[in-house]
């Protein structure tokens, strides 16, 4: 009887240790948070390959409120969502919270499909 009681005590202690480990190191959003620096470096390099909206409008003497295609002069840039990565993460006892995301978008002409500019936008979750 004492052997069974001792085994149950050991099992309960192991279960308690596992529960505390899971509570101390939450797994929620772990894959999204993991590798943030590599993702940010890649997308920042991607962002710098083309100008942003203000640089694009300054190069082509355009109004930033109505950017136009420099090739066909169409006034409708088409946004394309490229990526969304977490940029401000709060690590907690029971869960990790992503407070802010960085979104990367490219804009191309809807008529001739030439890439115009790229932007980075910070959004709250």
C-alpha positions in Angstrom: 0.0 0.0 0.0 2.8 2.4 0.8 4.5 1.6 -2.5 1.4 2.6 -4.4 1.1 5.8 -2.3 4.8 6.6 -3.0 4.3 6.0 -6.7 1.2 8.2 -6.8 3.1 11.0 -4.9 5.9 10.8 -7.5 3.5 10.9 -10.4 1.6 13.9 -8.8 4.9 15.7 -8.3 5.9 15.1 -11.9 2.5 16.3 -13.1 2.9 19.4 -11.0 6.4 20.1 -12.4 5.1 19.7 -16.0 2.1 22.0 -15.3 4.4 24.6 -13.8 6.8 24.3 -16.8 3.9 24.8 -19.2 2.6 27.8 -17.3 6.1 29.4 -17.0 6.9 29.0 -20.7 3.7 29.5 -22.7 3.7 27.9 -26.2 1.0 30.2 -27.6 2.3 32.2 -30.5 5.7 30.6 -30.1 6.2 29.8 -33.8 5.1 33.3 -34.8 7.6 34.9 -32.4 10.5 32.5 -33.2 12.9 33.8 -35.8 11.7 37.4 -35.6 15.2 38.9 -36.2 15.8 36.9 -39.3 12.3 37.7 -40.7 12.8 41.4 -39.9 16.2 41.5 -41.6 14.8 39.8 -44.8 11.8 42.1 -45.0 13.8 45.2 -44.3 16.1 44.3 -47.2 13.1 43.6 -49.4 11.6 47.0 -48.4 14.8 48.9 -49.4 14.8 47.5 -52.9 12.2 50.0 -54.0 11.4 53.5 -52.8 8.6 54.2 -50.3 5.6 56.4 -51.1 7.2 59.7 -50.2 10.5 58.9 -52.1 8.5 57.7 -55.1 6.4 60.8 -55.3 9.5 63.0 -54.8 11.3 61.2 -57.7 8.4 61.7 -60.1 7.0 65.0 -58.8 3.7 63.5 -57.8 1.1 64.3 -55.1 1.4 61.7 -52.2 -2.3 61.8 -51.8 -2.8 60.5 -55.4 0.3 58.6 -56.6 0.3 57.7 -60.3 2.1 55.2 -62.3 5.3 56.6 -63.9 4.8 54.5 -67.0 1.1 54.6 -67.9 0.1 57.5 -65.6 -2.8 55.5 -64.0 -4.0 56.9 -60.7 -4.9 53.5 -59.1 -2.0 51.8 -57.4 -3.1 48.3 -56.4 -1.9 47.2 -52.9 -0.5 43.7 -52.3 -0.1 42.4 -48.8 3.3 40.7 -48.6 3.9 39.8 -45.0 2.8 40.5 -41.4 5.3 39.8 -38.6 5.2 40.6 -34.9 7.2 43.7 -33.8 6.3 44.2 -30.2 5.9 41.1 -28.0 5.0 41.0 -24.4 6.1 37.8 -22.7 3.8 36.8 -19.9 3.4 34.1 -17.2 0.4 32.4 -18.8 0.5 33.7 -22.4 2.6 35.7 -24.8 0.9 38.7 -26.3 1.7 40.3 -29.6 1.0 44.0 -29.1 2.1 45.3 -32.5 2.6 43.9 -36.0 4.6 45.2 -38.9 2.9 44.8 -42.3 4.8 44.9 -45.5 3.0 45.9 -48.7 3.9 46.5 -52.3 2.0 48.7 -54.7 1.8 48.1 -58.4 -0.2 49.7 -61.2 -3.5 48.0 -61.9 -3.2 48.7 -65.6 0.4 47.9 -66.6 1.5 45.9 -63.4 4.7 47.8 -62.9 5.9 47.9 -59.3 5.6 51.4 -58.0 6.7 51.5 -54.3 6.7 49.5 -51.1 5.6 50.4 -47.6 5.9 49.2 -44.0 2.9 49.8 -41.7 2.7 49.2 -38.0 -0.6 48.0 -36.7 -1.9 47.1 -33.2 -3.4 43.7 -32.6 
